[in-house]
Amino acid sequence: AQVMLDQFIAAGLSKWGVTSRLTLLLPHGYEGSGPEHSSGRVERFLQAAAEGNLRIANCSTPAQYFHLLRRQALWNVQRPLVVMTPKSLLRKKEAGSSIADLASGRFELVLDDGWINERRATARSLVICSGKIYYDLLAEAQKRGDERPPIARVEQLYPFPARELRDLLSRYPSLTEVVWTQEEPRNMGPWTFMEQRLSPILPPGVYLRYVGRPERASPSEGYASAHTHEQARIVEEALSAG
């Protein structure tokens, strides 16, 4: 399918002025299975994204997913949509939405940490992630209580939500570091894409730190014990001050 994606879906608008509402739901999430079960190769879609040719999202709640699909159907500006869809979130109780969330509101490009409202002014570290890894971070963060850093989510990766991220960062005046956290290896996933775009909008004196798997040739370990160890390490490093 890579030939069709590269030659027609990603480049069709630039080559011939042809586009569509084609929506791809790609299984993507590190859940302890083999490499081919883990990665939808989001990095390849992000590499092909330019001139507003695609929409690429990694939703973390059912309401976000619903509003994203609804927007895709109703928006006059047609573009292909690529959605990373972790299978385990179908079974995770925490990844739920109320009827009110589904019936009202809209798709939010970036989600702030609502739990930490009263501590934004003093937070020194802000964790930013996308997709399923949020729930691994949240489970450990809840054990730490008031000592945990805020965790924000980028729900739409492309077009890059620069305005929304600037607004997010402005709510944390005491930041010294932003931690981009992902499940994927460093040479995969959104990191390379995000680093180039997130670094220029950071406030002066704020450092961008990467936490995730090191560079690898294969997307994931393929062994449950090794996967569990790596996930735990990523979560620990992300929630610990640099």
N, C-alpha and C positions, 0 to 999 in steps of 0.2 A: 504493500500500500504506500510505501514511501515515495515511489515514483509519482503516483497520482497526487499525493499531498504536496510534494515539492513543485511539480510541473504545472499543476492545474489549480489546486485549492489555494495554496499560498501565493502563487505568482499570477493567477488568472486576472486579478483586478488590474495589476500593473501592465500585463501583456496585452490584454484584450478588452479591459473594462468590464469583465464578467465576474460576478460574485453571486453568493447565495446565502440562505439561512442554514445551510447544512450544519448539523450539531453532532459532534463526536463525543461520546461518553466512554472514556478510557479508564479501565481499572488501574488504579495507581495508589499504592500505600504499602508501607513496609510492615508486614504482619507475620513474618517468620517463615514464609513459604519460599520457594525457589526464586531465582532472579527474574524469570519470565513472568512471574505472578506479581512482581513488586512494582515495576516501572512502566509508566505510560510514555516515558521519554519526553517529559515536559521541556527539557532543555533544547530538544530539536525544534519544537514548535516555537519556543521563544527566540531561537536563532533565526528562524524564518519570518519572524514578526517584524514588520516595518511598514511605514506609510499607512498605518491603520488598516492593514489587510486582514487581520484576524482578531478574534476575541478569545482570551485564554483565562480560564478561571479554575480555582481550587476551593470549592465551598466547604464550610465546616458545619452548617446546620441545614435541616430540611427546608426551613423558611427561605434561607438564602438561595438554595437550589431552586425552589419553586419560583421565586421572584426573578431569578436569572433566566429561567426558561420562559417565563411570561414576558419579560423584557425582550428576549430574543424573538418571540413570535410577533410582538406588537411594534417593535421599533421600525421606523420607516427606513433607516439606514441598514441595509442588509450586509451582513458579514458572516462568514463561517465562525462557529463557536466550538472551542475545544474545552471540555470539562474533565478534570481529573476526578475520578469517582472511586474512593476507597471502599472496598466491600465491607470491612469491619464496622464502618459507621452505620450500616443498616441494622446492626445488632446492638449497638452501644446505647445504653439508656441515656447517658449524658448528652448524646448528640441528638437531642429532641427539640421540637418547637411547639409552642402552644397554637391553638386555633386562632387566637388573636394575632400572633406573629404571621400566620399564613394569610389571614383575611385582610390585614392592613400592612402598611409600610411599603418598602421597596428594597431592591437589591442594593446592599451597601458594599462599596468597593473595599473599604477598610473597616475593621471592627476594633474598637478600643476595648480595654479591660474595664468593664463596669464595676467590678468588685472593689477596685482600688481608688474610687472617686476621691475620697478624702485624703489620700496620700500622694496624689500626683505631684504636688508642689515640692515634695522632698525626695522623690524617687531618683536614684542615681543611675540605675540601669533599667533599660527597656528591652524586653525580649520581643522580637517580631518573627512570626512564622507564617506558614500557609498550609491549610489542609489538616490532615489527620494528626500530625505531630502535636497539634494544639492540645489534644486530650491527654496525651502522655505527659506533657508539661503541666497541664492543669491538675492532674491527679497528684503529682508530687508537690506542686506549689501549695495546694490546699493543706498538706501536712505541715507546711512551714508557717502557716498563719500570717501574721503581720510582717514577717521577715522576708516574704517572697517578693520578687520584682513583678511589675505589671507585665502582662502578656497580650500583645496585639496581633491581629491576624490580617494578612493581605488576601482578600478574597478574589480580586481580579488582578492578575499579573500583567496582562497586556490588553488594551492600552495601559501603560504604566500610570498608576494613580498618584501622580506627583503632588497635586493640590491637596488631596486627602491625607497624604503622608506628611506634608508640611504642617497641615492643621493638627494632625496627631502629635507631632513632635513639639509643636508650640504649647501643648498642654502640660509638658514636662520641663519646666524651666531649669531644673537642677541636674539634668542628665550629664553624665560623663561618658557613658558608652551605650551603644545600641548593639544588641546581639542578634544577628540573623541566624536562626536555627532551622535546620532541615534534616530529614531522614536520609536523603540521598547523599552519595559521595560528593566530594568537593567539585569534581569535574562534571557532575551531572546535576539535575535539579535546577532550581531557579537562581542559585548563588551567583554565578558569573553575570547573569542578566541583572540581578538586583544590585550587586556591588557597584556596577558602572552607573546606575541611576540613583541609588540611595545615597552614596557617598557625597555627591555634590549638594544635596539638599539638607545635610546634617548641619545643625548649628555649630558655630565655631567652638573648638575644644571638645567636641563629642567624637569618640572613637568608634569605628565600626568593627565588630568582632564576629568571626565565623565560628559556628559550632555545628558539626555534622560529621558524617563519615569522611575519612581521608580519601584522596584520589584512588580510584579503583578501576579495573578493567571490566568487572562484572557489577551489575547494579546492587546485588545484595549477597549476604553470606550463604543462604541456602541451608543453614543449620539452625534449628530453633534456639539452642543454647547460646550460640555465638550472636544471634540476632538479639536475644534478650539482654545479653551483656552490653552490646553496642547501644541499644536504645537507652538503657539505664545510664551509661556513660554520657550520652548526648544530653539527656535531661539534667543530669547533675551539673555538667559544665555550663549549660545554658542558664541555670538558675543561680549559679555561683558568680559573685562579682569578679570581674577580670582584674 
